[in-house]
Amino acid sequence: MITKPERNLLRSVIGSLLMLALLIPPLVDANTVRIYNLTADDWARPRSGAMIPQLEPVRLAVAYWETGSDALILLSHPGEDSGELWASELKDWLISLGVPADYIRLSPGLQVEDEIQIMVGSRQDLAR
């Protein structure tokens, strides 16, 4: 059982924390770039219009893209031909999910061979 002095102290601490939270600027900017990794193992499954939106990285990336007015999706992929084909196919699937082609960019040169990084953020943030 909490005593009256303990309850008052707890209220005071909670009140102070709430006031402090209002004074501190947010640590995460609304324009933060988010990165979602799509592995080759996930992509190797038979693909269909019902399966693609169920891939967690794709689902999360599209959901985050929808929250930004000038958000862009950058598909960073391994540079070889298979990586470019993979990224191009993923781009086509994203378009079929409602992301306009103008909001999707491909970027070769990812050093990891068995994944694509789906980066979502403002055009300005992704240009850095």
OpenMM code with the backbone's topology and positions (N, CA, C; nanometers):
from openmm import Vec3, app, unit

residues = "MET ILE THR LYS PRO GLU ARG ASN LEU LEU ARG SER VAL ILE GLY SER LEU LEU MET LEU ALA LEU LEU ILE PRO PRO LEU VAL ASP ALA ASN THR VAL ARG ILE TYR ASN LEU THR ALA ASP ASP TRP ALA ARG PRO ARG SER GLY ALA MET ILE PRO GLN LEU GLU PRO VAL ARG LEU ALA VAL ALA TYR TRP GLU THR GLY SER ASP ALA LEU ILE LEU LEU SER HIS PRO GLY GLU ASP SER GLY GLU LEU TRP ALA SER GLU LEU LYS ASP TRP LEU ILE SER LEU GLY VAL PRO ALA ASP TYR ILE ARG LEU SER PRO GLY LEU GLN VAL GLU ASP GLU ILE GLN ILE MET VAL GLY SER ARG GLN ASP LEU ALA ARG".split()
positions = [
    Vec3(0.0834, -0.1173, 0.0000),
    Vec3(0.0000, 0.0000, 0.0000),
    Vec3(0.0883, 0.1242, 0.0000),
    Vec3(0.0525, 0.2201, -0.0831),
    Vec3(0.1286, 0.3446, -0.0929),
    Vec3(0.0761, 0.4435, 0.0106),
    Vec3(0.1710, 0.5020, 0.0841),
    Vec3(0.1313, 0.6005, 0.1853),
    Vec3(0.1030, 0.7340, 0.1184),
    Vec3(0.0382, 0.8232, 0.1933),
    Vec3(0.0038, 0.9540, 0.1396),
    Vec3(0.1287, 1.0331, 0.0979),
    Vec3(0.2360, 1.0363, 0.1781),
    Vec3(0.3571, 1.1081, 0.1343),
    Vec3(0.4181, 1.0478, 0.0074),
    Vec3(0.4157, 0.9137, -0.0044),
    Vec3(0.4689, 0.8490, -0.1246),
    Vec3(0.3837, 0.8847, -0.2465),
    Vec3(0.2528, 0.8870, -0.2287),
    Vec3(0.1609, 0.9215, -0.3376),
    Vec3(0.1862, 1.0659, -0.3841),
    Vec3(0.2049, 1.1569, -0.2884),
    Vec3(0.2332, 1.2964, -0.3229),
    Vec3(0.3663, 1.3091, -0.3970),
    Vec3(0.4669, 1.2350, -0.3504),
    Vec3(0.5965, 1.2363, -0.4173),
    Vec3(0.5841, 1.1821, -0.5600),
    Vec3(0.5106, 1.0739, -0.5763),
    Vec3(0.4896, 1.0147, -0.7083),
    Vec3(0.4198, 1.1137, -0.8017),
    Vec3(0.3169, 1.1816, -0.7525),
    Vec3(0.2466, 1.2828, -0.8330),
    Vec3(0.3418, 1.3949, -0.8733),
    Vec3(0.4257, 1.4363, -0.7810),
    Vec3(0.5207, 1.5437, -0.8085),
    Vec3(0.6216, 1.5013, -0.9163),
    Vec3(0.6732, 1.3790, -0.9050),
    Vec3(0.7700, 1.3280, -1.0028),
    Vec3(0.7044, 1.3168, -1.1403),
    Vec3(0.5836, 1.2619, -1.1457),
    Vec3(0.5133, 1.2472, -1.2737),
    Vec3(0.4858, 1.3844, -1.3343),
    Vec3(0.4421, 1.4793, -1.2532),
    Vec3(0.4178, 1.6153, -1.3024),
    Vec3(0.5442, 1.6779, -1.3578),
    Vec3(0.6556, 1.6594, -1.2875),
    Vec3(0.7836, 1.7148, -1.3337),
    Vec3(0.8261, 1.6510, -1.4653),
    Vec3(0.8093, 1.5204, -1.4770),
    Vec3(0.8450, 1.4516, -1.6008),
    Vec3(0.7593, 1.4990, -1.7181),
    Vec3(0.6320, 1.5193, -1.6944),
    Vec3(0.5440, 1.5694, -1.8004),
    Vec3(0.5856, 1.7094, -1.8443),
    Vec3(0.6176, 1.7956, -1.7499),
    Vec3(0.6632, 1.9315, -1.7840),
    Vec3(0.7940, 1.9256, -1.8625),
    Vec3(0.8858, 1.8396, -1.8213),
    Vec3(1.0127, 1.8246, -1.8898),
    Vec3(0.9913, 1.7739, -2.0321),
    Vec3(0.8998, 1.6804, -2.0492),
    Vec3(0.8711, 1.6258, -2.1825),
    Vec3(0.8189, 1.7339, -2.2757),
    Vec3(0.7458, 1.8296, -2.2240),
    Vec3(0.6940, 1.9381, -2.3070),
    Vec3(0.8035, 2.0372, -2.3462),
    Vec3(0.9079, 2.0475, -2.2657),
    Vec3(1.0150, 2.1429, -2.2926),
    Vec3(1.1232, 2.0885, -2.3850),
    Vec3(1.1420, 1.9574, -2.3879),
    Vec3(1.2470, 1.8961, -2.4688),
    Vec3(1.1968, 1.8806, -2.6120),
    Vec3(1.2753, 1.9247, -2.7117),
    Vec3(1.2318, 1.9054, -2.8504),
    Vec3(1.2314, 1.7573, -2.8843),
    Vec3(1.1484, 1.7181, -2.9792),
    Vec3(1.1425, 1.5763, -3.0149),
    Vec3(1.2781, 1.5263, -3.0632),
    Vec3(1.3112, 1.4054, -3.0240),
    Vec3(1.4385, 1.3462, -3.0654),
    Vec3(1.4314, 1.2896, -3.2064),
    Vec3(1.3118, 1.2573, -3.2520),
    Vec3(1.2953, 1.2013, -3.3855),
    Vec3(1.2217, 1.3027, -3.4706),
    Vec3(1.2858, 1.3474, -3.5751),
    Vec3(1.2253, 1.4419, -3.6680),
    Vec3(1.1237, 1.3687, -3.7549),
    Vec3(1.0183, 1.4369, -3.7929),
    Vec3(0.9150, 1.3757, -3.8775),
    Vec3(0.9715, 1.3372, -4.0133),
    Vec3(1.0839, 1.3977, -4.0522),
    Vec3(1.1427, 1.3694, -4.1827),
    Vec3(1.2558, 1.2676, -4.1752),
    Vec3(1.2599, 1.1899, -4.0708),
    Vec3(1.3648, 1.0912, -4.0526),
    Vec3(1.3560, 0.9823, -4.1587),
    Vec3(1.4711, 0.9405, -4.2075),
    Vec3(1.4761, 0.8295, -4.3019),
    Vec3(1.4615, 0.6996, -4.2239),
    Vec3(1.3754, 0.6147, -4.2708),
    Vec3(1.3587, 0.4816, -4.2117),
    Vec3(1.4112, 0.3798, -4.3115),
    Vec3(1.4743, 0.2756, -4.2604),
    Vec3(1.5325, 0.1709, -4.3454),
    Vec3(1.4686, 0.0380, -4.3096),
    Vec3(1.4212, -0.0309, -4.4125),
    Vec3(1.3605, -0.1628, -4.3965),
    Vec3(1.4390, -0.2584, -4.4854),
    Vec3(1.4808, -0.3719, -4.4296),
    Vec3(1.5609, -0.4689, -4.5039),
    Vec3(1.4742, -0.5832, -4.5540),
    Vec3(1.4782, -0.6034, -4.6840),
    Vec3(1.4072, -0.7137, -4.7479),
    Vec3(1.5119, -0.8169, -4.7877),
    Vec3(1.5031, -0.9361, -4.7285),
    Vec3(1.6047, -1.0390, -4.7547),
    Vec3(1.5713, -1.1197, -4.8791),
    Vec3(1.6744, -1.1808, -4.9340),
    Vec3(1.6565, -1.2667, -5.0512),
    Vec3(1.5697, -1.3871, -5.0155),
    Vec3(1.5801, -1.4370, -4.8935),
    Vec3(1.4973, -1.5504, -4.8513),
    Vec3(1.3487, -1.5139, -4.8540),
    Vec3(1.3143, -1.3955, -4.8046),
    Vec3(1.1745, -1.3517, -4.8100),
    Vec3(1.1282, -1.3339, -4.9542),
    Vec3(1.2165, -1.2779, -5.0365),
    Vec3(1.1810, -1.2496, -5.1754),
    Vec3(1.1714, -1.3776, -5.2589),
    Vec3(1.2376, -1.4837, -5.2160),
    Vec3(1.2399, -1.6095, -5.2924),
    Vec3(1.1058, -1.6815, -5.2907),
    Vec3(1.0182, -1.6450, -5.1985),
    Vec3(0.8858, -1.7078, -5.1943),
    Vec3(0.8089, -1.6726, -5.3208),
    Vec3(0.7183, -1.7594, -5.3642),
    Vec3(0.6364, -1.7250, -5.4819),
    Vec3(0.5619, -1.5939, -5.4565),
    Vec3(0.5724, -1.5013, -5.5525),
    Vec3(0.5150, -1.3693, -5.5352),
    Vec3(0.3784, -1.3590, -5.6020),
    Vec3(0.2908, -1.2851, -5.5346),
    Vec3(0.1573, -1.2600, -5.5881),
    Vec3(0.1091, -1.1270, -5.5322),
    Vec3(0.0000, -1.0786, -5.5870),
    Vec3(-0.0571, -0.9534, -5.5396),
    Vec3(-0.1014, -0.9606, -5.3950),
    Vec3(-0.1315, -1.0791, -5.3465),
    Vec3(-0.1723, -1.0945, -5.2068),
    Vec3(-0.0513, -1.1103, -5.1143),
    Vec3(0.0561, -1.1680, -5.1659),
    Vec3(0.1723, -1.1969, -5.0822),
    Vec3(0.2618, -1.0749, -5.0599),
    Vec3(0.2819, -0.9934, -5.1614),
    Vec3(0.3752, -0.8804, -5.1512),
    Vec3(0.3389, -0.7856, -5.0365),
    Vec3(0.2120, -0.7441, -5.0215),
    Vec3(0.1800, -0.6539, -4.9104),
    Vec3(0.1968, -0.7197, -4.7730),
    Vec3(0.2087, -0.8512, -4.7692),
    Vec3(0.2282, -0.9199, -4.6417),
    Vec3(0.3749, -0.9237, -4.5992),
    Vec3(0.4658, -0.8930, -4.6909),
    Vec3(0.6076, -0.8853, -4.6530),
    Vec3(0.6251, -0.7652, -4.5609),
    Vec3(0.6666, -0.7909, -4.4395),
    Vec3(0.6722, -0.6850, -4.3386),
    Vec3(0.7518, -0.5620, -4.3829),
    Vec3(0.8724, -0.5786, -4.4416),
    Vec3(0.9458, -0.4580, -4.4827),
    Vec3(0.8702, -0.3758, -4.5874),
    Vec3(0.8028, -0.4419, -4.6786),
    Vec3(0.7268, -0.3715, -4.7820),
    Vec3(0.6073, -0.3005, -4.7188),
    Vec3(0.5357, -0.3727, -4.6348),
    Vec3(0.4168, -0.3158, -4.5693),
    Vec3(0.4537, -0.1936, -4.4857),
    Vec3(0.5599, -0.2051, -4.4057),
    Vec3(0.6020, -0.0945, -4.3202),
    Vec3(0.6531, 0.0243, -4.4019),
    Vec3(0.7279, -0.0039, -4.5082),
    Vec3(0.7818, 0.1033, -4.5922),
    Vec3(0.6696, 0.1812, -4.6605),
    Vec3(0.5724, 0.1107, -4.7155),
    Vec3(0.4610, 0.1788, -4.7827),
    Vec3(0.3794, 0.2580, -4.6810),
    Vec3(0.3568, 0.2019, -4.5639),
    Vec3(0.2811, 0.2728, -4.4604),
    Vec3(0.3544, 0.4005, -4.4190),
    Vec3(0.4859, 0.3941, -4.4030),
    Vec3(0.5627, 0.5134, -4.3657),
    Vec3(0.5638, 0.6132, -4.4801),
    Vec3(0.5773, 0.5659, -4.6040),
    Vec3(0.5750, 0.6543, -4.7208),
    Vec3(0.4442, 0.7330, -4.7252),
    Vec3(0.3347, 0.6678, -4.6916),
    Vec3(0.2039, 0.7335, -4.6968),
    Vec3(0.1913, 0.8468, -4.5951),
    Vec3(0.2750, 0.8500, -4.4920),
    Vec3(0.2655, 0.9547, -4.3900),
    Vec3(0.3354, 1.0834, -4.4302),
    Vec3(0.4196, 1.0799, -4.5328),
    Vec3(0.4946, 1.1991, -4.5732),
    Vec3(0.4420, 1.2585, -4.7020),
    Vec3(0.4330, 1.3909, -4.7064),
    Vec3(0.3798, 1.4549, -4.8265),
    Vec3(0.4812, 1.4548, -4.9402),
    Vec3(0.6092, 1.4564, -4.9079),
    Vec3(0.7126, 1.4564, -5.0116),
    Vec3(0.8058, 1.3373, -4.9933),
    Vec3(0.7522, 1.2295, -4.9398),
    Vec3(0.8347, 1.1121, -4.9105),
    Vec3(0.8749, 1.0411, -5.0389),
    Vec3(0.9916, 0.9838, -5.0361),
    Vec3(1.0489, 0.9108, -5.1482),
    Vec3(1.0897, 0.7730, -5.0984),
    Vec3(1.0824, 0.6746, -5.1862),
    Vec3(1.1297, 0.5401, -5.1533),
    Vec3(1.2550, 0.5144, -5.2366),
    Vec3(1.3644, 0.4840, -5.1694),
    Vec3(1.4905, 0.4542, -5.2354),
    Vec3(1.5213, 0.3066, -5.2141),
    Vec3(1.5365, 0.2332, -5.3237),
    Vec3(1.5668, 0.0900, -5.3166),
    Vec3(1.7160, 0.0720, -5.3411),
    Vec3(1.7893, 0.0500, -5.2342),
    Vec3(1.9333, 0.0285, -5.2437),
    Vec3(1.9569, -0.1206, -5.2607),
    Vec3(2.0237, -0.1571, -5.3707),
    Vec3(2.0362, -0.2984, -5.4060),
    Vec3(2.1789, -0.3332, -5.4447),
    Vec3(2.2110, -0.4637, -5.4408),
    Vec3(2.3430, -0.5057, -5.4887),
    Vec3(2.3587, -0.4653, -5.6351),
    Vec3(2.4776, -0.4264, -5.6724),
    Vec3(2.4995, -0.3687, -5.8046),
    Vec3(2.4958, -0.4626, -5.9232),
    Vec3(2.5076, -0.5907, -5.9021),
    Vec3(2.5114, -0.6806, -6.0170),
    Vec3(2.3732, -0.6903, -6.0833),
    Vec3(2.3683, -0.7587, -6.1975),
    Vec3(2.2433, -0.7680, -6.2748),
    Vec3(2.1277, -0.8251, -6.1939),
    Vec3(2.1542, -0.9285, -6.1135),
    Vec3(2.0454, -0.9886, -6.0366),
    Vec3(1.9891, -0.8896, -5.9345),
    Vec3(2.0748, -0.8057, -5.8760),
    Vec3(2.0288, -0.7037, -5.7815),
    Vec3(1.9432, -0.5990, -5.8504),
    Vec3(1.9837, -0.5614, -5.9712),
    Vec3(1.9061, -0.4620, -6.0459),
    Vec3(1.7709, -0.5186, -6.0888),
    Vec3(1.7686, -0.6452, -6.1302),
    Vec3(1.6415, -0.7086, -6.1661),
    Vec3(1.5493, -0.7187, -6.0449),
    Vec3(1.6048, -0.7558, -5.9322),
    Vec3(1.5285, -0.7669, -5.8085),
    Vec3(1.4675, -0.6317, -5.7712),
    Vec3(1.5498, -0.5268, -5.7732),
    Vec3(1.5023, -0.3927, -5.7376),
    Vec3(1.3966, -0.3437, -5.8371),
    Vec3(1.4156, -0.3729, -5.9646),
    Vec3(1.3173, -0.3314, -6.0655),
    Vec3(1.1839, -0.4021, -6.0451),
    Vec3(1.1901, -0.5306, -6.0122),
    Vec3(1.0661, -0.6031, -5.9862),
    Vec3(0.9969, -0.5495, -5.8610),
    Vec3(1.0750, -0.5206, -5.7568),
    Vec3(1.0173, -0.4639, -5.6353),
    Vec3(0.9536, -0.3284, -5.6659),
    Vec3(1.0190, -0.2476, -5.7480),
    Vec3(0.9620, -0.1184, -5.7876),
    Vec3(0.8272, -0.1392, -5.8561),
    Vec3(0.8188, -0.2361, -5.9468),
    Vec3(0.6915, -0.2648, -6.0156),
    Vec3(0.5831, -0.3049, -5.9151),
    Vec3(0.6202, -0.3852, -5.8161),
    Vec3(0.5227, -0.4245, -5.7151),
    Vec3(0.4782, -0.3043, -5.6318),
    Vec3(0.5709, -0.2165, -5.5977),
    Vec3(0.5347, -0.0970, -5.5209),
    Vec3(0.4383, -0.0086, -5.6005),
    Vec3(0.4625, 0.0020, -5.7301),
    Vec3(0.3719, 0.0785, -5.8162),
    Vec3(0.2335, 0.0146, -5.8153),
    Vec3(0.2293, -0.1187, -5.8197),
    Vec3(0.0993, -0.1871, -5.8176),
    Vec3(0.0275, -0.1672, -5.6842),
    Vec3(0.1044, -0.1347, -5.5771),
    Vec3(0.0452, -0.1082, -5.4461),
    Vec3(0.0020, 0.0381, -5.4309),
    Vec3(0.0238, 0.1178, -5.5356),
    Vec3(-0.0232, 0.2556, -5.5332),
    Vec3(0.0831, 0.3618, -5.5161),
    Vec3(0.2103, 0.3235, -5.5121),
    Vec3(0.3170, 0.4230, -5.5019),
    Vec3(0.3510, 0.4689, -5.6437),
    Vec3(0.3345, 0.5980, -5.6739),
    Vec3(0.3673, 0.6458, -5.8085),
    Vec3(0.5158, 0.6251, -5.8403),
    Vec3(0.5450, 0.5928, -5.9650),
    Vec3(0.6823, 0.5662, -6.0073),
    Vec3(0.7758, 0.6833, -5.9775),
    Vec3(0.7253, 0.8054, -5.9809),
    Vec3(0.8079, 0.9237, -5.9533),
    Vec3(0.8574, 0.9298, -5.8097),
    Vec3(0.8006, 0.8481, -5.7228),
    Vec3(0.8380, 0.8489, -5.5819),
    Vec3(0.9278, 0.7307, -5.5457),
    Vec3(0.9773, 0.6596, -5.6463),
    Vec3(1.0634, 0.5429, -5.6224),
    Vec3(1.1925, 0.5617, -5.7009),
    Vec3(1.3044, 0.5434, -5.6338),
    Vec3(1.4362, 0.5519, -5.6987),
    Vec3(1.5129, 0.4230, -5.6710),
    Vec3(1.5953, 0.3837, -5.7669),
    Vec3(1.6834, 0.2677, -5.7503),
    Vec3(1.8255, 0.3184, -5.7279),
    Vec3(1.8973, 0.2511, -5.6394),
    Vec3(2.0339, 0.2908, -5.6086),
    Vec3(2.1215, 0.1663, -5.5985),
    Vec3(2.2068, 0.1423, -5.6992),
    Vec3(2.2951, 0.0252, -5.6937),
    Vec3(2.4109, 0.0474, -5.5973),
    Vec3(2.4781, -0.0616, -5.5647),
    Vec3(2.6000, -0.0513, -5.4860),
    Vec3(2.5896, -0.0990, -5.3430),
    Vec3(2.4752, -0.1536, -5.3028),
    Vec3(2.4645, -0.2066, -5.1675),
    Vec3(2.5645, -0.3212, -5.1535),
    Vec3(2.6420, -0.3202, -5.0472),
    Vec3(2.7478, -0.4199, -5.0292),
    Vec3(2.6954, -0.5562, -4.9846),
    Vec3(2.5747, -0.5610, -4.9326),
    Vec3(2.5153, -0.6875, -4.8898),
    Vec3(2.4484, -0.7510, -5.0112),
    Vec3(2.4851, -0.8760, -5.0421),
    Vec3(2.4369, -0.9390, -5.1648),
    Vec3(2.2968, -0.9978, -5.1544),
    Vec3(2.2521, -1.0290, -5.0331),
    Vec3(2.1271, -1.1031, -5.0204),
    Vec3(2.0144, -1.0218, -4.9590),
    Vec3(2.0174, -0.8888, -4.9809),
    Vec3(1.9069, -0.8063, -4.9338),
    Vec3(1.8976, -0.6772, -5.0134),
    Vec3(1.7806, -0.6164, -5.0026),
    Vec3(1.7571, -0.4819, -5.0544),
    Vec3(1.7186, -0.3968, -4.9350),
    Vec3(1.7739, -0.2771, -4.9292),
    Vec3(1.7330, -0.1826, -4.8268),
    Vec3(1.6287, -0.0901, -4.8874),
    Vec3(1.5129, -0.0859, -4.8228),
    Vec3(1.4066, 0.0038, -4.8651),
    Vec3(1.4148, 0.1244, -4.7724),
    Vec3(1.4618, 0.2362, -4.8254),
    Vec3(1.4761, 0.3579, -4.7458),
    Vec3(1.3623, 0.4521, -4.7793),
    Vec3(1.2983, 0.5042, -4.6769),
    Vec3(1.1853, 0.5941, -4.6953),
    Vec3(1.2137, 0.7216, -4.6173),
    Vec3(1.2012, 0.8343, -4.6852),
    Vec3(1.2219, 0.9631, -4.6210),
    Vec3(1.1936, 1.0747, -4.7187),
    Vec3(1.2185, 1.1965, -4.6751),
    Vec3(1.1964, 1.3102, -4.7639),
    Vec3(1.3027, 1.3076, -4.8739),
    Vec3(1.2709, 1.3713, -4.9846),
    Vec3(1.3688, 1.3788, -5.0951),
    Vec3(1.4982, 1.4446, -5.0472),
    Vec3(1.4832, 1.5470, -4.9649),
    Vec3(1.5998, 1.6198, -4.9131),
    Vec3(1.6861, 1.5274, -4.8272),
    Vec3(1.6247, 1.4505, -4.7376),
    Vec3(1.7006, 1.3623, -4.6501),
    Vec3(1.7694, 1.2503, -4.7285),
    Vec3(1.7029, 1.1978, -4.8298),
    Vec3(1.7616, 1.0876, -4.9068),
    Vec3(1.8662, 1.1362, -5.0050),
    Vec3(1.8717, 1.2661, -5.0324),
    Vec3(1.9721, 1.3209, -5.1231),
    Vec3(2.1068, 1.3353, -5.0541),
    Vec3(2.1088, 1.3259, -4.9212),
    Vec3(2.2338, 1.3428, -4.8454),
    Vec3(2.3236, 1.2246, -4.8614),
] * unit.nanometer
topology = app.Topology()
chain = topology.addChain("A")
for resn in residues:
    res = topology.addResidue(resn, chain)
    for name in ("N", "CA", "C"):
        topology.addAtom(name, app.Element.getBySymbol(name[0]), res)
